[in-house]
Amino acid sequence: MVNGLTLELFDFQNDAVMKLLDLTTDSRSKQTIVVKSPTGSGKTIILIGFVDEYLNKVNANTALIWLCPGKGDLEEQSRQKMRAVAPHRNTQNLFDALQNGFAPESTTFINWELVTKRGNTAIRDSERKNLFDRIADAHRKGTNFIVIIDEEHSNNTAKAKSIIDAFAAKNIIRVSATAIKNNRYEFCEIDELDVIDKGLITKALYVNEGIEDNIEVSDDYDYLLDLADEKRKAIAARYKEVLPEDKIIRPLVLIQFPNGQPETIRAVEQKLESMGYTYDNGMVSIWMSEDKRDLPDNLTENDATPVFLLMKQAISTGWDCPRAKILVKLREGMSEQFEIQTIGRIRRMPEAHHYEDDLLDLCYVYTFDEKYKAGLLSNMDKAYETRRLFLKDKCKTFTLTKEIRDLDYDGLGEREVLNKIYDALVKNIISVRTKSRIR
């Protein structure tokens, strides 16, 4: 049981913490531990719980390095989360570490791009050497390292490996929603059903609900946005029915562009304008590497104003917005490989519990990208393609006769059964003897 945090872990989260402790303290375990943690399972909380327990109970003379992908400021999000739930722990970023070194019981959150991206001015050559000097200083003082690699699939490069190797870590913990079991490493998997049972993520995902088979459309966005907005309005209306008057959850539609071609983005903006949603009235925001507009500070809050967010892959990792319920995945003259991280943006429950209402407990994807859809359906156990079926007239009068077994019959007790067996055996013996006399 993790006692040092300001919140209580779910059973499956606590089990994951204990599993990591077992693997990092067992001399027979392999150095690298791979953790497959479904999006929405609280992997950051699990890792914070592990850090706190390890420093408390195993080895306080340890500095932890928490490596995050460069997109979405995930390293700062994770650091703020640790400050919130484990305020007694010492946290720092890369620049703090360059200035102060890696002290025992510290957790350093590092953006991969600051140490691996070529030409990045955040770390110059002399400063990069200083990073390795700081690592060497810690080693000379006898400080141990444990390296945590968040979204471990994002940085499997030679340069990234050289950074990891420099820490000479006692253990390396690699975490991802898409982690693959490898016999060279220890493997720990969190069951998605446990996450669903606790109400943290949606029960299932519906694909193309309401889309008729073999329909032909000239523009994805013109057709799909109408469907998405209809679903959004239905969800918003249901929230008003089930929530107290002082609570607002405004469902968000994510519109994803594979490449973000200007003409496609403009066409979508015009479509949204015709529906009454614009940047000016605060109902639309855009988050792309080259264009970030009308992004309120509370965008991820349940009562934030924007109801449509135009995006690319830039926020597919490490961005939490539990009110996001619908994804419109557009095509731009190509088919894009399915990525489970993007789906994770719409799977979280806004209040971390189910409402026992399918409209609210599910999430929705609309797309005409067949390759993407096939990848989604094959990679997710709880993804279903919905189809509209039409019943033939002759089937509308079809009936089945219901037959009910008589449950009032008590059956036979053990004595009655034995008596019947005895009578049958006696009858059989008499019959055999009679036949013998006749012969």
NUGUPA-346947 format. One record per residue (C-alpha): z, x, y. Coordinates in steps of 0.2 Angstrom, whole numbers, padded with zeros to 4 digits, always signed. Each point is the difference from the previous one (the first is absolute). Last residue first. Example, Ala and Ser with C-alpha at 12.3 -4.5 7.8 and 13.67 -1.06 7.14 Angstrom:
2
+0036+0068-0005
+0003-0006-0017
This chain:
439
-0110-0176-0359
+0009-0015+0005
+0017+0009-0001
-0006+0014+0011
-0007-0013+0014
+0017-0008+0000
+0009+0017+0002
-0012+0004+0015
+0003-0016+0009
+0019+0001-0002
+0000+0018+0007
-0011-0006+0015
+0012-0015+0004
+0015+0012-0001
-0008+0012+0012
-0005-0014+0012
+0018-0008-0001
+0007+0017+0004
-0012+0004+0015
+0005-0018+0007
+0018+0003-0002
-0001+0017+0008
-0010-0007+0015
+0013-0014+0002
+0014+0012+0000
-0008+0012+0013
-0003-0015+0012
-0016-0009+0001
-0010-0006+0015
+0008-0008+0015
-0015-0011+0005
+0002-0005+0018
-0013+0013+0005
-0015-0011-0006
-0015+0011+0005
-0010-0006+0014
-0019-0003+0000
-0010+0000+0016
-0017-0006-0001
-0012+0010+0010
-0012-0007+0013
-0017+0003+0008
-0004-0012+0014
-0004+0014+0013
-0010+0010-0013
-0015-0011+0000
-0001+0002+0019
-0001+0019-0001
+0015+0009+0008
-0004+0013+0013
+0009+0016+0000
+0005+0011+0015
+0004+0018-0005
+0015+0011+0004
-0001+0018-0004
+0017+0006-0005
+0010+0016+0004
+0017+0002-0009
-0004+0014-0012
-0009+0010+0014
-0012+0014-0004
-0014-0011-0009
+0000-0014+0013
+0000+0012+0015
-0013+0011-0007
-0011-0014-0003
+0002-0007+0017
-0004+0017+0008
-0015+0001-0010
-0005-0018+0004
+0002+0002+0019
-0001-0018+0005
+0018+0000+0005
+0015-0012+0004
+0017+0006-0006
+0016-0011+0000
+0019+0001-0003
+0011-0011-0010
+0018-0005+0003
-0004-0011+0015
-0013-0011-0006
+0008+0000-0018
+0017-0007+0007
+0015+0007-0009
+0005+0007+0017
+0001+0018-0007
+0011+0014+0007
-0002+0015+0011
-0001-0009+0016
-0018+0004+0004
-0005+0002-0018
-0010+0015-0003
-0017-0001-0008
-0012+0001+0015
+0001+0018+0004
+0001+0005-0018
-0018-0006-0002
-0005+0015+0011
+0009+0012-0011
-0009-0006-0016
-0016+0007+0005
-0016-0007-0006
-0015+0011+0002
-0012-0006+0013
-0017-0008-0002
-0013+0003+0014
-0010-0008+0013
+0015-0004+0011
+0011-0012-0011
+0015-0008+0006
+0018-0002-0008
+0009-0014+0008
+0019+0002-0005
+0012-0014+0001
+0019+0000+0000
+0006+0012+0013
+0018-0006+0005
+0008+0015-0009
-0008+0013+0011
+0004+0017-0007
-0012+0015+0003
+0001+0015-0011
-0017+0001-0007
-0015-0012+0004
+0003+0002+0019
-0015+0012+0003
-0011-0008-0013
-0008-0011+0013
+0007-0014+0010
-0002-0015+0011
+0016-0010+0001
+0000-0019+0001
+0015-0011+0004
+0007+0009+0014
+0016-0007+0008
+0014+0008-0009
+0013-0011-0008
+0002+0008-0017
+0001+0018+0008
-0014+0012-0005
-0009-0001+0017
+0017+0002+0009
-0006+0014+0012
-0015-0010+0004
-0017+0007-0005
-0013-0006+0012
-0012+0014-0003
-0002+0015-0011
-0017+0007-0001
-0006+0016-0007
+0012+0001-0015
+0000-0019-0002
+0013-0013+0003
-0007-0016+0009
+0010-0014+0006
-0004-0019+0001
+0010-0015+0006
+0006+0008+0016
-0009-0012+0011
-0011+0014+0007
-0003+0008-0016
-0008-0016-0006
+0002-0014-0012
-0008-0017+0004
-0011-0003-0015
-0016+0005+0010
+0010+0016+0006
+0003+0004-0019
-0018-0001-0003
-0004+0011+0015
+0013+0013-0006
-0008+0000-0017
-0017+0004+0007
+0007+0014+0011
+0008+0008-0015
-0016-0001-0010
-0010+0007+0015
+0013+0014+0002
+0000+0006-0019
+0018+0000-0006
-0004+0010-0016
+0008-0011-0013
+0005-0013+0012
+0016-0010-0004
+0006-0016+0008
+0018-0003-0003
+0006-0018+0003
+0018-0002+0006
+0012-0014-0004
+0012-0005+0015
+0018-0002-0007
+0011-0008+0013
+0019-0004-0002
+0010-0011+0012
-0006-0016-0007
+0006+0005-0017
-0014+0004-0013
-0008-0011-0013
-0011-0012+0010
-0005+0013+0013
-0004+0012-0013
-0012-0013-0008
-0010-0002+0016
-0002+0019+0001
-0006+0001-0017
-0013-0014+0003
-0006+0008+0016
-0002+0017-0009
-0010-0008-0014
-0012-0009+0012
-0001+0017+0010
-0005+0009-0016
-0013-0013-0005
-0008+0001+0017
+0001+0019+0001
-0009+0001-0017
-0016-0010+0005
-0004+0008+0017
+0007+0017-0006
-0011+0002-0015
-0016-0003+0009
-0016-0007-0007
+0009-0011-0013
-0006-0006-0017
+0011-0010-0011
-0001+0004-0019
+0017-0007-0004
+0010-0009+0014
+0013+0010+0009
+0017-0010+0002
+0011+0014-0006
-0009+0016+0001
+0013+0011-0009
+0017-0007-0003
+0015+0013-0001
+0016-0003-0010
+0018-0002+0001
+0001+0007+0017
+0012+0015+0003
+0018+0003+0003
+0006-0016-0009
+0011+0009-0012
-0010-0006-0015
-0016+0007+0008
+0008+0017+0001
+0006-0001-0018
-0017-0006-0005
-0008+0016+0008
+0009+0011-0012
+0006+0016+0008
-0008+0015-0009
+0008+0017-0003
-0010+0015-0007
+0004+0018-0003
-0014+0011+0002
-0013+0010-0011
-0003-0016-0010
-0008-0008+0014
+0003-0019+0004
-0010-0006+0015
+0007-0004+0017
-0008-0015+0009
+0015-0006+0010
+0005+0017+0004
+0014+0013-0001
+0000+0018-0005
+0018+0008-0002
-0001+0019-0001
+0016+0009-0007
+0008+0016+0002
-0012+0004+0014
-0008+0017+0003
-0003-0006+0018
-0015+0011+0002
-0008-0009-0015
-0001-0017+0010
-0009+0008+0014
-0012+0009-0011
-0003-0016-0009
-0005-0009+0016
-0012+0013+0004
-0008-0002-0018
-0001-0018+0002
+0008-0016-0008
+0005-0008+0017
-0001-0019-0001
+0004-0003-0018
+0018+0004+0003
+0004-0015+0011
+0016+0009+0004
+0003+0017-0007
+0018+0004-0001
+0005+0019-0002
+0017+0006-0005
+0005+0017+0006
+0015+0011-0003
+0009+0010+0013
+0006+0017-0005
+0000+0008+0017
-0015+0010-0004
-0009-0015-0005
+0004-0009+0016
-0007+0015+0010
-0016+0000-0011
-0003-0018+0005
+0002+0004+0018
-0011+0014-0001
-0013-0011-0009
+0001-0012+0015
-0001+0015+0012
-0016+0005-0007
-0006-0017+0005
+0007+0002+0017
-0010+0016+0002
-0016-0008-0006
+0002-0015+0011
+0008-0016-0006
-0003-0016+0010
-0016+0007+0006
-0009-0007-0016
-0015+0011-0003
+0000-0002-0019
+0011-0014-0006
+0013+0007-0012
+0017+0002+0008
+0001-0013+0014
-0012-0011-0010
+0012-0002-0014
+0013-0008+0011
+0017+0007-0004
+0017-0009-0001
+0014+0013-0003
+0016-0005-0009
+0015+0010+0003
+0015+0003-0012
-0002+0019+0001
-0009+0006+0016
-0018+0002+0001
-0004+0010+0016
+0005-0004+0018
-0015+0002+0011
-0014-0002-0013
+0011-0013-0009
+0001-0011+0016
-0018+0002+0002
-0003-0007-0018
+0011-0015+0002
+0018-0002-0003
+0013-0010-0009
+0019+0004-0003
+0008-0014-0011
+0014-0011+0007
-0011-0013+0006
-0006-0005-0017
-0008-0017+0001
-0006+0001+0018
-0003+0019+0002
-0009-0001-0017
-0011-0014+0006
-0004+0010+0016
-0005+0015-0010
-0011-0010-0011
-0009-0008+0015
-0001+0017+0008
-0009+0008-0015
-0011-0016-0002
-0008+0003+0017
-0014-0011-0006
-0012+0013-0007
+0006+0018-0002
+0006-0002-0018
+0019+0004-0003
+0010+0015-0006
+0019-0002-0002
+0008+0017-0002
+0018+0000-0006
+0012+0014+0003
+0013+0003-0013
+0017+0008+0000
+0008-0017-0003
-0004+0001-0018
+0003-0014-0013
+0011-0014+0006
-0001-0003+0018
-0016+0009+0004
-0008-0008-0015
+0007-0017+0004
-0006+0000+0018
-0018+0007-0004
-0002-0013-0015
+0005-0015+0011
-0012+0006+0014
-0014+0001-0014
+0004-0017-0006
+0000-0007+0018
-0016+0008+0004
-0007-0007-0017
+0005-0018+0005
-0010-0009-0013
-0012-0007+0013
-0015+0011-0006
+0003+0003-0019
+0009+0016-0004
-0007+0013-0012
+0011+0015+0000
-0006+0017-0005
+0013+0013-0004
-0005+0018+0001
+0012+0014-0006
+0000-0006-0018
+0016-0006-0008
+0010+0011-0013
+0013+0006+0013
+0004-0018+0004
+0007-0002+0017
-0016-0005+0009
-0005-0012-0014
+0017-0009-0001
+0001-0002+0019
-0018-0007+0001
+0005-0013-0014
+0016-0004+0010
-0011-0004+0016
-0012-0010-0010
+0014-0010-0008
+0007-0004+0017
-0017-0006+0006
-0002-0011-0015
+0018-0007+0003
-0003-0004+0018
+0008+0012+0012
+0014-0005+0012
-0001+0005+0018
+0009+0012+0011
-0003+0015-0012
+0013+0011-0008
+0005-0010-0015
-0015+0001-0011
+0005-0007-0017
